[in-house]
Amino acid sequence: MLWRNVPILAFDTETTGLNAHEGDRVIEFAAVELHMDDEGRVTSVERHEMLINPGIPIPREVVKLTGITDEAVAKAPPFEKRAQKIQSLLTDSIVIAHNFQFDQNFIASEFRRIGRHWPNTHAEIDTLELSIRYFPHERGHKLGQMSERLGVTLKGAHRASNDAEACGRCFSELARRLNAPSDFQELIEWAGALSRPPESPYIRRAPESTWIFGEGEHKGEPIENHPKHLQWMLMALERKNSEWMPRYPENLRRWIERYLRCRAAGRARQGGKSFGPSDWGIDSNAVEPTDNANPAK
C-alpha cells in the first residue's frame, strides 16, 4: 500500500496549560488535511478549526501567547460537542503532530472524560522525532526551527491551525527531500512512527476502538493500562524443541517496542517551553528557567 493513498492529517492543540493529567484542558483544536502530488509536494490543504470551551478560566500567560480569551470561548461548545468531529477526522488517517505525545495526551484525556477512546488511526508520526532523527547536529528542534530549516512558512505561530499546517508541510518536505519510501510499512520504519499492530490473537481491537489484550491475565483490558505487561511480553520466553525461544512473534515485539516508546513513556518530551511567546515550542536540548517552569510541550 502506498502511504500517499491514505488520508494525511496534521493536527495541533492549544491548551490552558501543560499537564493533561492534572486538570488542564483543550481550548482549541485544529486539523489540516494535506493533499499531495505524485512527487510529494502539497497541492492544497483543507482546514478544520474549532474553539472549545474548557469550562475553566484561561490563564493570563496563555491569553498573551495565543490571543484566546475567556470571552472568545464563552460561546464555544465544550469538547463533548466537538468529539465526534475530532474522532472522525483522526480515524483511519496518517496523523501528524509536533511532539505528538503532548497533543495526543490532551485529546485522549478529553475523550476519556466523556467515555470515548483515542481513535483507530492508520499511523502516528511525530515531526519532532523526525527533526531529531534527520537533523541530529542541530541544537533546536522547535516547530519554528524545523520550518525554517525546510523553507516552510510559519505565520501566526501559537494558533493551532497555523502550527498544524506548518507541521504537515514540514513532514511533506522532509519526506520529499530525503526520498522517503512510498510503501506504507517502509515509511513507518523511516519515520519511527506508530502504526496498527500486526494481526495476532495477543493484541486486538475492541469494539470501542481501543487496543486490548487478547489473552493472559489482562485479557480484555486496554493495553495502555498495563505497560509493565507489555515490557514482559518483550522478554517472555518459552521452551520449543529443547530451546528457549521468544514467546511472541518478532513483528509483534517490534510493534510493542515502538508503542512503549511513543505512548507509554507517561509524558511528553521535555524542553524549553515556558509561557513566553518565544518559548512556546519544542527544544529538546535545553530547559531555560522561567517563573512558570513546567514540562515542555
C-alpha positions in Angstrom: 0.0 0.0 0.0 1.3 3.5 -0.9 1.1 5.9 2.1 0.1 8.8 -0.1 -3.2 7.0 -0.8 -4.1 7.2 2.9 -5.7 10.4 4.2 -3.0 12.6 5.8 -3.9 14.8 8.7 -1.7 17.2 10.7 -3.2 18.5 14.0 -2.4 20.7 16.9 -4.0 21.9 20.1 -3.9 25.0 22.3 -4.5 24.3 26.0 -4.9 26.0 29.3 -1.6 24.6 30.5 0.9 21.8 30.1 -0.4 18.9 32.2 -3.2 16.9 30.6 -3.5 14.7 33.7 -3.6 17.5 36.2 -6.7 19.3 35.1 -5.5 21.4 32.1 -7.9 21.4 29.2 -8.0 21.9 25.4 -9.2 25.4 24.2 -8.5 25.0 20.5 -8.2 22.0 18.2 -7.2 22.3 14.5 -6.5 19.7 11.9 -5.3 20.2 8.3 -5.9 17.6 5.6 -3.0 17.6 3.2 -3.3 16.8 -0.5 -0.1 15.9 -2.4 1.0 15.3 -5.9 2.9 12.3 -7.1 6.2 13.9 -6.1 5.1 14.6 -2.5 4.5 18.3 -2.8 1.5 19.7 -1.0 -1.0 20.9 -3.6 -3.8 22.0 -1.3 -4.9 21.9 2.3 -8.3 21.7 4.0 -8.5 23.3 7.4 -10.7 22.3 10.4 -10.6 24.9 13.2 -12.5 24.5 16.5 -12.5 26.7 19.6 -13.5 24.7 22.7 -15.0 26.0 25.9 -12.7 24.3 28.6 -15.1 25.1 31.5 -12.2 26.7 33.5 -10.5 30.1 33.3 -7.8 30.5 30.7 -4.5 31.6 32.4 -3.2 35.1 31.6 0.0 33.7 30.2 -1.9 31.6 27.7 -4.1 34.5 26.7 -1.0 36.6 26.0 0.5 33.7 24.0 -2.4 32.6 21.9 -4.8 35.5 21.9 -7.6 33.1 23.0 -9.6 34.7 25.9 -12.3 33.5 28.2 -14.7 35.7 26.2 -13.6 34.1 22.9 -14.5 30.6 24.1 -17.6 31.6 26.2 -20.0 30.7 23.4 -17.9 27.9 22.0 -19.2 24.3 22.6 -17.5 22.0 25.2 -15.3 19.2 24.0 -18.1 16.7 24.1 -19.9 18.6 21.4 -16.7 18.5 19.2 -15.7 15.0 20.0 -17.5 13.2 17.1 -16.0 15.5 14.5 -12.5 15.2 16.0 -12.7 11.5 16.2 -13.9 11.2 12.6 -11.0 13.3 11.4 -8.4 11.3 13.2 -9.8 7.8 12.4 -8.1 5.9 9.6 -5.7 8.8 8.8 -1.9 9.1 8.9 -1.9 11.6 11.8 1.0 14.0 12.3 1.9 16.4 15.1 4.9 18.1 16.5 5.7 16.5 19.9 2.9 14.0 19.2 2.6 12.7 22.7 1.7 16.1 24.2 -1.2 16.7 21.9 -2.3 13.1 22.0 -2.3 13.1 25.8 -4.6 16.1 25.8 -7.1 14.8 23.2 -7.1 11.3 24.8 -7.7 12.8 28.2 -10.7 14.8 26.8 -12.0 11.6 25.2 -11.7 9.7 28.5 -13.7 12.3 30.3 -16.7 11.6 28.1 -16.3 7.8 27.9 -14.6 7.7 24.5 -11.2 6.4 23.4 -8.4 7.6 21.2 -9.5 6.7 17.6 -8.1 4.0 15.4 -5.6 6.0 13.4 -3.7 4.4 10.5 -0.4 5.7 11.7 1.0 8.4 14.0 4.1 10.4 13.0 6.0 12.9 15.2 7.8 15.6 13.4 9.8 16.4 16.5 11.2 12.9 16.3 11.9 13.3 12.6 13.8 16.6 13.3 15.9 14.9 15.9 16.5 11.8 13.7 17.4 13.6 10.5 18.9 16.8 11.9 21.0 15.3 14.7 23.6 18.0 14.8 21.1 20.9 15.2 20.6 22.2 18.7 17.0 23.3 18.3 14.0 21.3 17.3 11.1 23.6 17.8 8.5 23.7 15.1 9.6 27.1 14.0 13.2 26.0 13.8 12.3 22.9 11.8 10.1 25.0 9.5 13.0 27.5 8.9 15.4 24.7 8.0 13.0 23.2 5.5 11.8 26.5 4.0 8.3 26.1 5.3 6.4 29.3 6.1 5.0 29.6 9.7 2.9 32.7 10.2 0.8 33.3 13.2 2.5 30.7 15.4 0.8 29.5 18.6 -2.6 29.2 16.9 -3.5 25.6 16.3 -4.4 25.7 12.6 -1.2 27.6 11.6 1.0 25.2 13.6 -0.8 22.2 12.3 -0.3 23.3 8.7 3.4 24.0 9.2 3.8 20.6 10.9 2.2 18.9 7.9 4.2 20.8 5.4 7.5 20.0 7.3 6.7 16.3 7.1 5.9 16.5 3.4 9.0 18.5 2.6 11.3 16.3 4.6 9.8 13.1 3.1 10.3 14.6 -0.4 13.8 15.8 0.1 15.0 12.6 1.7 13.1 10.3 -0.8 11.1 8.7 1.9 9.8 5.2 0.9 6.5 5.2 -1.0 5.4 1.9 0.7 3.4 2.5 3.8 5.2 -0.1 6.1 8.6 1.2 4.9 7.5 4.7 5.7 6.6 3.7 9.3 10.2 2.4 9.7 11.7 5.5 8.1 9.7 7.8 10.4 10.0 5.7 13.6 6.2 6.0 13.6 3.4 4.1 15.3 1.0 2.1 13.2 -1.6 -0.5 13.9 -0.3 -3.7 15.5 0.2 -6.8 13.3 -2.7 -9.2 13.3 -2.4 -11.7 16.2 -4.5 -13.2 18.9 -2.4 -11.4 21.5 -3.4 -7.8 20.9 -6.7 -6.9 19.2 -9.1 -4.0 18.6 -12.1 -3.8 20.9 -15.4 -2.5 19.6 -14.9 0.8 21.3 -11.8 1.4 19.3 -9.1 0.7 21.9 -6.4 -1.9 21.8 -6.8 -4.7 24.3 -5.0 -7.9 25.3 -6.4 -10.9 23.7 -5.1 -13.4 26.2 -3.4 -13.8 29.6 -4.1 -12.3 33.0 -5.2 -8.9 31.5 -7.3 -10.4 28.7 -9.9 -7.8 27.5 -8.2 -4.9 29.3 -6.7 -1.9 27.4 -3.0 -2.3 26.8 -2.4 1.3 27.8 -3.3 0.4 31.4 -0.5 -2.3 31.6 2.8 -1.1 30.2 4.7 -3.4 32.5 2.9 -6.4 31.0 3.9 -5.1 27.5 7.5 -5.0 28.8 7.1 -8.6 29.9 5.9 -9.6 26.5 9.1 -8.3 25.0 11.2 -10.6 27.2 8.9 -13.6 27.7 10.4 -16.9 26.6 9.0 -20.4 26.2 10.7 -23.8 25.5 10.3 -25.1 22.0 12.2 -28.1 20.7 14.6 -28.1 23.7 15.4 -24.4 23.1 14.2 -21.2 24.8 12.5 -19.1 22.2 10.6 -15.7 22.4 7.0 -16.4 23.3 5.7 -13.7 21.0 6.3 -13.1 17.2 9.1 -10.7 16.3 6.8 -8.3 14.4 4.6 -8.0 17.4 7.6 -7.4 19.7 8.9 -4.7 17.4 5.5 -3.0 17.5 5.3 -3.2 21.3 8.8 -1.6 21.5 7.5 1.3 19.3 4.3 1.6 21.2 6.1 1.8 24.5 8.4 4.5 23.1 5.7 6.5 21.5 2.8 6.1 24.0 3.8 4.6 27.4 6.5 7.0 28.4 3.9 8.7 30.5 4.5 12.3 29.4 5.7 14.4 26.5 9.4 15.1 25.7 10.9 17.8 28.0 12.3 21.0 26.6 12.5 24.8 26.8 8.8 25.6 26.8 7.6 28.4 29.1 4.7 30.7 28.8 6.8 33.2 26.9 6.0 33.7 23.2 9.5 32.8 22.1 9.5 29.5 24.0 6.1 28.0 23.2 7.5 25.3 21.1 10.0 22.5 21.3 13.6 22.5 22.2 14.7 19.1 23.4 18.2 20.2 24.3 17.8 22.9 26.9 15.5 23.8 29.7 15.5 27.5 30.4 14.4 28.6 33.9 11.3 30.7 34.0 8.8 32.0 36.5 6.4 29.3 35.2 8.8 26.4 34.9 6.9 23.4 33.6 7.4 20.4 31.4 7.8 21.3 27.8 5.3 20.7 25.0 
